[in-house]
């Protein structure tokens, strides 16, 4: 499990697909989970330096979770200036770990406290600041940000109002997973405060195992939620570059709010964004994301696509996905199913893919490629 976490985290850090801000925020969270899973091994093996490296990461992870959900809901691609204030606790932790204190740290005692009561139970001095800075500070940060995340999601109405699509399922899975592990940390701390150890509590162990089993079964039942969020498709070197959709010139009808020249400029900017950033690979790509990325009004973006391209946004977007699928299929057909390649191309389900493919090419995938081979 720790191996998967570190692989997913590194994949997100270096991925060029999707929303890079979301990729990096999620990667930080996965790295922190990896660290929490391996921290005891590092300390038992006699390498406390890994613990020092991971401590600042633990202090920015709650903020990263909050920022991830907020940017996810709002379609943001960049942090605001004041968002960097969320990372001050991590900076304080770096100062805390500076080798300015003359007192030696008893790392063996620290590892024993973590083993007995979890991360929130550390009372041993670990650096320059007071001993309780780590345990109390981390407890407060985790609690405040966890409450803030759920308050933001519930107040946004996304859970109550929107349909259960891949985007909503992923959000539910992410929030429930984060909350589950945070609550386990709180329970471990409470057990330790009452003189018990979580590793010797059968109820705690059973609940932990059931939670992990639920997550595994959920992913097996809904593998599509991983595509576009954790698993991002990267083009192999031999795969052709981004498929260019030809821009047709069409005069805008009378009474339009934008001129034909403005619409043409919008289309050129939108096309360039689609070819360079490939936002269509994200299953939740909406017209508002394109408009925000180009800083143009949503209705102008929609009007330009409708009038210049002669298609509605959904059909136009699926056209990019179909062309991307066609470019990928010959290289991936021997190792991947049509459904997997379709999901990596941005489609939420196989039915939508087949309908879009038929509408775009006039044929079903097998017939299309058979005809292509013959010709």
C-alpha positions in Angstrom: 0.0 0.0 0.0 2.8 2.4 0.8 4.5 1.5 -2.5 1.3 2.4 -4.4 1.0 5.7 -2.5 4.6 6.8 -3.4 4.1 5.7 -7.0 0.8 7.6 -7.4 2.4 10.7 -5.7 5.4 10.7 -8.0 3.2 10.2 -11.0 1.1 13.2 -10.1 4.1 15.4 -9.4 5.6 14.8 -12.8 2.3 14.5 -14.8 1.7 17.0 -17.5 -1.9 16.1 -18.0 -4.9 17.6 -16.1 -5.0 20.4 -13.6 -1.4 20.7 -12.4 -2.4 22.5 -9.2 -4.7 19.7 -8.2 -2.1 17.1 -9.1 0.5 18.7 -6.8 -1.9 19.2 -3.9 -3.1 15.6 -4.1 0.5 14.4 -4.5 1.5 16.1 -1.2 -1.3 14.4 0.6 -0.3 11.0 -0.8 3.3 11.6 0.2 2.2 12.4 3.7 0.1 9.2 3.9 3.2 7.3 2.6 5.3 8.9 5.4 2.8 8.1 8.1 2.8 4.5 7.0 6.6 4.2 6.9 7.7 6.5 9.6 8.0 3.8 12.3 10.0 1.6 10.0 12.4 4.5 9.4 12.8 5.1 13.1 13.1 1.5 14.0 15.8 1.1 11.4 17.7 4.0 13.0 17.0 6.7 10.4 15.3 9.6 12.2 16.4 12.0 9.4 13.4 10.7 7.4 11.1 11.7 10.3 12.6 15.2 10.2 12.0 15.5 6.5 8.4 14.4 6.8 7.4 16.5 9.8 6.9 19.8 7.8 4.9 17.7 5.3 2.5 16.7 8.0 1.9 20.3 8.9 0.9 21.4 5.4 -1.1 18.3 4.5 -4.4 19.6 6.2 -4.1 22.8 4.3 -3.4 21.0 1.0 -6.6 18.9 1.5 -8.6 22.0 2.1 -7.1 23.8 -0.9 -7.5 20.7 -3.1 -11.3 20.4 -2.4 -11.8 24.2 -2.9 -9.9 24.3 -6.2 -11.6 21.1 -7.3 -15.1 22.6 -6.6 -14.3 25.9 -8.2 -12.2 24.7 -11.1 -9.2 26.8 -10.0 -5.9 26.3 -11.7 -3.8 28.7 -9.6 -3.6 29.6 -5.9 -4.6 33.0 -4.7 -2.0 35.2 -3.0 -3.4 34.7 0.4 -3.5 31.0 0.0 0.2 30.8 0.7 -0.5 31.8 4.3 -1.8 28.2 4.7 1.8 27.0 4.5 3.1 29.0 7.4 2.8 26.0 9.8 5.1 24.1 7.6 7.6 27.0 7.6 7.4 27.1 11.4 8.1 23.3 11.5 11.2 23.9 9.3 12.4 26.5 11.8 11.6 24.1 14.6 13.9 21.5 13.1 16.9 23.8 12.7 19.9 22.5 14.6 20.0 25.4 17.0 19.0 23.6 20.1 21.7 21.9 22.2 19.3 19.3 23.6 19.6 15.9 22.0 16.3 14.4 20.8 15.4 11.0 22.1 14.0 9.6 18.9 13.5 6.1 20.4 11.1 7.7 22.9 9.3 9.6 20.1 8.9 6.4 18.0 7.5 4.6 21.1 5.0 7.4 21.7 3.8 7.3 18.1 3.5 3.5 18.3 1.5 3.8 21.5 -0.8 6.7 20.7 -0.3 8.0 17.2 1.1 11.3 15.8 -1.0 13.4 18.2 0.5 11.7 21.3 4.1 12.9 20.9 5.2 15.0 23.9 9.0 14.5 23.5 10.9 17.6 22.5 11.8 17.3 18.8 13.4 20.7 18.1 13.7 24.4 18.8 10.1 25.1 19.8 8.2 23.8 22.9 7.7 20.1 23.2 3.9 20.3 22.6 4.3 22.3 19.4 4.2 19.2 17.3 1.4 17.2 18.9 -1.0 20.1 19.9 -0.3 22.1 16.7 -0.9 19.1 14.5 -4.1 18.2 16.4 -5.5 21.7 16.0 -4.5 22.0 12.3 -6.1 18.7 11.5 -9.3 19.4 13.4 -9.8 22.9 12.0 -9.1 22.0 8.4 -11.2 18.9 8.5 -14.2 20.9 9.8 -13.5 23.6 7.2 -13.5 21.2 4.3 -16.8 19.6 5.3 -18.4 23.0 5.9 -17.3 24.2 2.5 -18.6 21.1 0.7 -21.9 21.0 2.6 -22.5 24.7 2.1 -21.7 24.5 -1.6 -24.6 22.1 -2.1 -22.7 19.8 -4.4 -23.6 16.7 -2.5 -27.3 17.5 -2.3 -28.0 19.1 -5.7 -25.7 17.6 -8.3 -26.1 14.2 -9.9 -24.0 11.2 -8.9 -21.4 11.4 -11.7 -17.7 10.4 -11.7 -16.7 13.8 -10.3 -19.1 13.6 -7.4 -18.1 10.0 -6.7 -14.4 10.9 -6.6 -15.1 13.8 -4.2 -17.1 11.5 -1.9 -14.3 8.9 -2.0 -11.6 11.5 -1.3 -13.5 13.2 1.6 -14.5 9.9 3.2 -11.0 8.5 2.9 -9.4 11.6 4.4 -11.9 11.8 7.2 -11.6 8.2 8.0 -7.8 8.3 8.5 -8.0 11.6 10.5 -10.7 10.1 12.8 -8.5 7.1 13.4 -5.8 9.4 14.5 -8.1 11.1 17.0 -9.3 7.8 18.3 -5.7 6.6 18.8 -5.0 9.7 20.7 -8.1 9.3 22.9 -7.2 5.7 23.6 -3.7 6.7 24.7 -5.1 9.4 26.9 -7.1 6.7 28.7 -4.1 4.5 29.2 -4.7 2.1 26.2 -2.8 1.5 23.0 -4.5 1.4 19.7 -2.3 -1.4 18.4 -3.7 -3.6 21.2 -7.3 -2.6 20.8 -9.2 -5.3 18.8 -12.1 -2.9 17.9 -9.7 -0.3 16.5 -7.9 -2.9 14.4 -11.2 -4.4 13.1 -12.6 -1.0 12.2 -9.3 0.0 10.5 -9.3 -3.2 8.4 -13.0 -2.8 7.5 -12.3 0.7 6.4 -9.4 -0.3 4.2 -11.4 -3.2 2.8 -14.3 -0.8 1.9 -11.9 1.5 0.1 -10.4 -1.4 -1.9 -13.8 -2.8 -2.9 -15.0 0.7 -3.8 -12.1 1.2 -6.2 -12.6 -2.3 -7.7 -16.3 -1.5 -8.2 -15.7 2.1 -9.5 -12.2 2.0 -11.2 -13.2 5.0 -13.4 -12.8 7.4 -10.4 -9.1 7.0 -10.5 -8.7 8.2 -14.1 -8.3 11.9 -14.4 -7.5 12.3 -10.6 -4.8 9.8 -9.6 -4.1 8.0 -12.9 -3.4 10.6 -15.6 -2.7 9.4 -19.1 0.6 10.4 -20.6 1.3 10.0 -24.3 4.1 7.6 -25.2 6.9 9.0 -27.3 5.7 7.2 -30.4 2.1 8.4 -30.1 1.3 11.3 -32.5 1.0 14.7 -31.0 -2.2 16.4 -30.1 -4.9 16.0 -32.8 -5.6 19.4 -34.4 -9.2 20.2 -35.1 -9.5 22.4 -38.2 -11.0 25.8 -37.5 -13.7 26.6 -40.0 -14.7 30.1 -40.9 -18.3 30.9 -40.5 -19.9 34.4 -40.4 -21.8 35.1 -37.2 -25.5 35.7 -37.5 -27.0 39.1 -37.1 -27.7 40.2 -33.6 -24.9 38.2 -32.0 -23.3 39.8 -28.9 -19.8 39.3 -30.4 -18.5 40.0 -33.9 -17.3 37.3 -36.3 -13.7 38.6 -35.8 -14.0 38.3 -32.0 -15.5 34.8 -32.3 -12.6 33.7 -34.5 -10.1 35.0 -32.0 -11.8 33.2 -29.2 -11.8 30.0 -31.3 -8.1 30.3 -32.0 -7.4 30.8 -28.3 -9.7 27.9 -27.3 -8.2 25.6 -29.9 -4.7 26.4 -28.8 -5.6 25.7 -25.1 -7.2 22.4 -26.1 -4.2 21.3 -28.1 -1.5 22.4 -25.6 -3.2 21.6 -22.2 -5.6 18.9 -23.3 -8.3 19.7 -20.7 -10.7 17.4 -22.5 -8.9 14.4 -20.9 -10.5 15.3 -17.6 -14.0 13.7 -17.4 -15.4 16.7 -15.5 -14.2 19.3 -18.1 -16.8 22.0 -18.5 -17.1 25.1 -20.6 -16.6 27.2 -17.5 -13.1 25.7 -17.1 -12.1 26.8 -20.6 -13.6 30.3 -20.0 -11.8 30.7 -16.7 -8.5 29.5 -18.2 -8.7 32.1 -21.0 -10.4 34.7 -18.9 -13.3 35.3 -21.3 -17.1 35.2 -20.4 -18.7 31.8 -20.5 -21.5 32.9 -22.9 -18.9 34.3 -25.3 -17.0 31.0 -25.2 -20.2 29.0 -25.9 -21.4 31.4 -28.6 -18.0 31.2 -30.4 -18.1 27.3 -30.4 -21.7 27.2 -31.5 -21.4 29.7 -34.4 -17.9 29.2 -35.7 -17.5 25.5 -35.2 -21.2 24.7 -35.8 -21.5 22.4 -32.8 -22.6 22.5 -29.2 -19.9 22.4 -26.6 -20.5 18.7 -25.6 -20.2 17.4 -29.2 -17.2 19.6 -29.9 -15.5 18.4 -26.7 -16.2 14.8 -27.5 -14.7 15.3 -30.9 -11.4 16.0 -29.3 -11.8 12.9 -27.1 -12.6 10.7 -30.1 -9.6 12.0 -32.0 -7.4 11.4 -29.0 -8.8 7.8 -28.7 -8.1 7.2 -32.4 -4.5 8.3 -31.9 -4.1 6.1 -28.9 -5.9 2.9 -29.9 -3.4 1.5 -32.4 -0.6 1.7 -29.8 -2.6 0.5 -26.8 -5.0 -2.1 -28.2 -2.8 -5.0 -27.4 -2.5 -4.1 -23.7 -5.6 -2.2 -22.9 -9.3 -2.6 -23.4 -11.4 -0.2 -25.4 -13.1 0.9 -22.2 -9.8 1.7 -20.5 -8.6 3.8 -23.4 -12.0 5.5 -23.7 -11.8 6.5 -20.0 -8.3 7.8 -20.4 -9.6 9.8 -23.3 -11.9 11.7 -21.0 -15.2 9.7 -21.2 -17.1 8.9 -18.0 -18.6 5.7 -19.3 -18.5 3.3 -22.3 -22.0 4.1 -23.4 -21.3 7.8 -23.8 -18.1 6.9 -25.7 -19.9 4.6 -28.2 -22.6 7.2 -28.8 -20.0 10.0 -29.3 -17.8 7.7 -31.6 -20.8 6.9 -33.8 -21.8 10.5 -34.0 -18.3 11.7 -34.8 -17.2 9.0 -37.3 -20.5 7.4 -38.4 -19.2 4.0 -37.4 -18.5 1.9 -34.3 -14.9 1.6 -33.2 -14.2 -1.9 -34.5 -15.8 -1.2 -37.9 -13.9 2.1 -38.1 -10.5 0.5 -37.5 -11.2 -2.5 -39.7 -12.1 -0.1 -42.5 -9.0 1.9 -41.8 -6.8 -1.2 -42.0 -8.3 -2.3 -45.3 -7.9 1.1 -46.9 
